[in-house]
Amino acid sequence: MNFLVRILFSGLMVFVPNEDNTELTVLLLNVDHGYHTSDGAALPHHKPILVTRGGTCTGTCPNRDASIAQYLFADQTQSVAQDSLEAACAGGGAWVVSGDLAVRKGNTNDPDLPALALRTGVRGTVNGNPQLVPTTATQRGDFSWIANLKSLCSNCTVKSTMFDAIPPGIVAARLTLRSGDVHTYSLARIGTNLTPIRFERLDGTGNAASYTQALASWVAADISVPGSSIEIEETKFDGSSSRTMKLTPDSNGKVEVAVLNVPPFVPPATSDNNAPSVGKHFEVFYETANNAPSKAARLVPRAGVANNAQYPSIPWNDVHSSSAVSSDLLNALRLDASRTVYERTLCPPSQNPLP
């Protein structure tokens, strides 16, 4: 038996591939009410959440957690929000996470999971330079659309403490992947056409960085499982009891997992927004790096290309076909690719490869 596990990531998180791309660590960052950006504004609290959907779930599989339900369905009453969460994670469950997450085969006798592969080399170039926006759905899948911190701060290497058994407080949770095809699932939607994003200081002083491109808003890891189930385990940073979910595929042969680190939200009424707010949260990513600049000097994303760079006019829908970015789980969470919390504020994840 083979089935597909699709893990979908979005929110305040950093993707850290190791030197040979055989392992990918995803750091979900801790932002509480005490974190202030360089303009003195308090960032809204972000909650790291894992939601799963499949055929059956055994182990610890809560599906009516009131704190999660009212976070993801903030416009609904508690009971209605719990009903919505239960419907979203049919055959699965939902956790607020605060430790190390691992994904592995569900039974020890099953064949091993396939190796990790970052989808690269499909982006394409123009005059020897990387494209600023993809022109096909295949090009959209390139891992390089994830905002690269080293392209903004070449000396900003990841702190080794991010990988300690008990990491510093900036790390709310951590997922390590050693299997799966990891790719860009969808790009931030700004208006009707694909639009590059530029990086400038929050106060608008200084020049925009030369680094400019469309940015991923969702990242996916697809694991083809040669067995009957998959298991997710969380080992708590505080040493309390670990927990597991063992998931089997639904009638369509798939298991879906959403790894989120987002503020409470109500989805917007429309999908298009020509002028999303500046991505203040991006300042937090520098907290994970050595040699980070001061808060005021950190570059953050704004809608619009830098330095009047030229790029083709490509409708967003042309590279996001409904079949390619269709997810029963995200639809049920009201987080599908064309209608998300990110349409009003630029909130892309980032990457910072080792070494």
C-alpha positions in Angstrom: 0.0 0.0 0.0 1.2 3.5 -0.9 -0.3 6.8 0.1 0.5 10.5 0.1 1.2 12.6 3.2 1.2 16.3 2.4 2.5 18.6 5.1 1.7 22.3 4.6 3.6 25.0 6.4 2.8 28.7 6.8 3.5 31.5 9.3 6.3 32.6 11.5 8.9 29.9 10.8 12.4 29.4 9.4 13.4 26.5 7.2 17.0 25.4 7.8 18.4 22.8 5.4 21.6 21.1 6.4 24.8 21.2 4.3 23.9 18.4 1.9 20.1 18.9 1.9 19.4 15.5 3.6 17.7 17.0 6.6 15.4 20.0 7.0 14.7 21.6 10.3 11.7 23.9 10.6 11.9 26.4 13.5 8.5 27.7 14.7 9.3 31.0 16.4 7.9 32.2 19.7 6.2 35.6 19.6 4.3 36.6 22.7 2.7 39.9 23.6 6.0 41.3 24.8 7.8 41.3 21.4 8.0 44.8 19.9 9.2 45.6 16.4 11.6 48.5 15.7 8.7 51.0 15.4 7.6 50.2 19.0 4.5 48.2 17.9 3.7 44.9 19.7 3.3 42.0 17.3 0.2 39.9 17.8 0.7 36.7 19.6 1.4 33.7 17.3 0.4 30.2 18.3 2.2 27.1 16.9 -0.4 24.6 15.9 -0.4 21.2 14.1 -3.7 20.0 12.5 -4.1 16.7 10.8 -6.7 15.1 8.6 -6.9 11.5 7.3 -8.8 8.2 7.5 -8.3 7.3 11.1 -6.2 8.6 14.0 -5.0 6.6 17.0 -3.1 7.9 20.0 -3.6 11.5 21.1 -6.0 12.9 18.6 -8.1 15.7 20.1 -10.4 17.5 17.6 -12.4 19.9 19.7 -9.7 21.8 21.7 -11.4 25.0 22.6 -8.2 27.1 22.6 -7.3 26.0 19.1 -10.8 26.2 17.8 -11.3 29.8 18.9 -7.9 30.7 17.5 -8.5 29.4 14.0 -12.2 30.3 13.9 -12.0 33.6 15.8 -15.3 34.9 14.4 -17.4 32.0 15.7 -18.9 31.1 19.1 -16.9 28.5 21.0 -19.3 25.6 20.3 -19.5 26.5 16.6 -15.7 26.9 16.4 -15.3 23.5 18.0 -17.6 22.0 15.4 -15.6 23.6 12.7 -12.3 22.3 14.0 -13.8 18.8 14.4 -15.0 18.9 10.8 -11.6 20.2 9.6 -9.6 17.5 11.2 -11.8 14.5 10.4 -9.8 11.4 10.9 -7.1 13.4 12.6 -6.5 15.8 15.4 -5.0 19.1 16.5 -2.3 20.1 18.9 -0.7 23.3 20.2 2.9 22.3 19.9 5.8 23.1 22.2 8.6 20.6 21.5 10.3 18.6 18.8 8.1 17.0 16.1 9.1 14.0 14.2 7.4 12.2 11.2 8.1 8.5 10.7 6.6 5.3 9.3 3.7 4.0 11.4 4.9 0.4 11.7 8.5 -0.7 12.2 8.0 -3.5 9.6 7.0 -1.1 6.8 9.6 0.0 4.2 11.6 3.1 5.0 10.3 6.4 3.9 11.9 8.0 0.9 14.8 10.4 1.3 14.4 14.2 1.6 14.6 16.2 -1.6 14.4 20.0 -1.9 12.8 20.9 -5.2 15.4 23.2 -6.8 16.6 24.0 -10.3 13.1 24.5 -11.8 12.9 28.3 -11.3 14.4 29.4 -14.5 16.6 32.4 -15.3 16.5 35.6 -17.4 19.9 36.7 -18.8 21.6 34.5 -16.3 19.7 35.9 -13.3 16.9 34.1 -11.4 13.4 34.9 -12.5 11.6 37.4 -10.3 8.3 35.6 -10.7 7.5 32.1 -12.1 5.9 31.8 -15.4 4.6 28.2 -15.0 3.3 26.0 -12.2 6.5 23.9 -12.4 8.6 26.9 -11.8 6.4 27.9 -8.9 7.5 24.8 -7.0 11.1 25.9 -6.6 12.3 26.0 -3.0 14.1 29.3 -3.7 10.8 31.3 -3.6 11.1 31.0 0.2 12.5 34.3 1.5 16.3 33.8 2.0 17.7 35.6 5.1 21.2 35.3 3.8 20.3 37.2 0.7 19.5 40.1 3.0 22.2 39.6 5.6 25.1 37.5 4.3 26.7 37.1 7.7 23.4 36.0 9.4 24.3 32.4 10.0 21.9 30.3 12.1 22.9 30.2 15.8 24.0 26.7 16.8 21.8 26.9 19.9 18.7 26.6 17.7 19.5 22.9 17.5 20.2 22.3 21.2 18.1 19.7 23.0 16.4 22.5 24.8 16.6 25.5 22.4 16.4 29.1 23.4 13.0 30.7 24.1 12.7 32.1 20.6 12.0 28.6 19.4 8.4 27.6 20.2 8.5 24.3 18.5 10.7 22.4 16.0 10.1 19.9 13.2 12.8 17.8 11.6 12.2 16.3 8.2 14.3 13.6 6.6 11.8 12.6 4.0 9.6 14.2 1.4 9.6 16.4 -1.7 9.8 19.9 -0.3 8.5 22.7 -2.5 6.8 26.0 -2.7 3.0 25.4 -2.6 1.8 28.9 -3.2 3.1 32.4 -3.5 1.9 35.5 -1.7 -1.1 36.9 -3.6 -0.9 40.7 -4.2 -3.6 41.7 -6.6 -4.4 39.7 -9.7 -0.9 39.2 -11.1 2.2 37.7 -9.5 4.2 40.5 -7.9 7.7 40.6 -6.6 8.4 41.8 -3.0 11.2 44.2 -2.1 13.0 44.5 1.3 13.6 47.8 3.1 13.9 49.0 6.7 10.6 49.3 8.5 11.1 53.1 8.9 11.6 53.4 5.2 15.1 54.9 5.5 18.0 53.7 3.3 17.8 51.8 0.0 15.9 48.7 -0.8 17.9 45.5 -1.0 18.9 44.3 -4.5 17.2 41.0 -3.5 13.7 41.1 -4.9 11.3 38.3 -6.0 7.9 36.7 -5.5 7.8 35.0 -2.1 6.3 31.8 -0.9 3.4 32.0 1.5 2.9 28.2 1.8 5.5 25.5 1.7 4.7 21.8 1.2 6.4 18.5 1.9 5.0 15.5 0.0 5.9 12.1 1.4 5.0 9.0 -0.6 4.5 6.4 2.2 5.1 2.8 1.3 3.1 1.4 4.1 -0.3 1.6 5.9 0.2 4.5 8.3 2.3 7.4 9.4 3.2 8.5 12.9 3.8 12.0 14.3 5.4 12.4 17.6 6.0 15.4 19.8 8.7 15.4 22.5 8.2 18.3 24.8 11.0 20.8 25.5 10.0 20.9 29.1 10.4 17.2 29.6 6.7 16.4 30.1 5.2 13.3 28.5 5.5 12.9 24.7 2.5 12.2 22.5 1.8 10.6 19.2 -0.7 10.4 16.4 -0.8 7.4 14.1 -2.7 8.3 10.9 -4.1 6.2 8.1 -5.1 7.7 4.7 -8.6 8.8 3.8 -10.6 7.3 1.0 -8.6 9.3 -1.5 -5.3 7.8 -0.3 -3.9 10.8 1.5 -3.2 12.3 4.9 -2.9 16.1 5.2 -1.0 17.9 7.9 -1.0 21.7 8.5 1.9 23.2 10.5 0.9 26.8 11.4 2.4 29.6 13.4 -0.1 32.4 13.0 -2.1 35.1 15.0 -5.8 34.8 15.5 -7.6 35.8 12.3 -10.8 36.0 10.4 -10.4 35.3 6.6 -10.9 38.3 4.4 -14.0 38.6 2.2 -12.0 38.9 -1.0 -8.9 37.2 -2.2 -7.3 40.2 -4.0 -5.4 42.9 -2.1 -3.2 45.3 -4.1 -1.4 46.8 -1.1 -0.9 44.4 1.8 0.7 45.8 5.0 4.4 45.6 5.5 5.7 42.4 7.0 6.8 43.7 10.4 7.1 40.2 11.7 10.1 39.5 9.5 12.3 41.3 12.0 11.9 38.3 14.3 13.7 36.0 11.9 17.0 37.8 12.6 16.7 36.7 16.2 17.7 33.2 15.2 20.9 34.3 13.5 24.5 35.3 14.5 25.7 38.7 13.5 22.1 40.1 13.3 21.8 43.8 12.6 19.9 46.0 15.1 16.2 46.0 14.9 16.1 49.3 13.1 18.5 48.1 10.4 16.6 44.9 9.6 15.1 44.6 6.2 11.4 43.6 6.0 9.1 42.7 3.0 7.0 45.3 1.2 4.8 44.8 -1.8 6.4 45.9 -5.1 9.6 45.3 -7.0 12.9 46.9 -5.9 14.9 49.2 -8.1 12.3 49.2 -11.0 13.3 45.7 -12.0 11.3 44.4 -15.0 9.3 41.2 -14.8 6.5 39.6 -16.9 2.8 40.0 -16.3 1.7 36.6 -15.1 -1.8 36.1 -13.6 -1.6 34.5 -10.1 -4.1 31.8 -11.2 -2.0 30.7 -14.1 0.6 29.1 -11.8 -1.8 28.1 -9.1 -4.2 25.7 -10.7 -7.1 24.5 -8.6 -5.9 20.9 -8.8 -2.3 21.7 -7.8 -3.2 23.8 -4.7 -6.4 22.0 -3.6 -6.5 20.9 0.0 -9.5 19.6 1.9 -7.8 20.5 5.2 -6.9 24.1 4.2 -10.3 24.6 2.7 -11.9 23.5 6.0 -9.6 25.8 7.9 -10.5 28.6 5.5 -6.8 28.9 4.7 -6.8 27.8 1.1 -4.2 29.3 -1.1 -6.3 32.0 -2.7 -8.0 33.2 0.5 -5.8 33.4 3.5 -4.8 35.5 6.5 -1.8 36.6 4.4 -3.8 38.6 1.9 -3.8 41.6 4.3 -0.3 41.5 5.7 2.9 40.1 4.2 3.8 37.2 6.5 6.1 34.9 4.5 8.2 32.2 6.1 11.9 32.4 5.6 14.9 30.1 5.0 18.5 30.2 6.3 20.5 27.2 5.0 23.5 25.8 6.9 26.4 26.4 7.2 
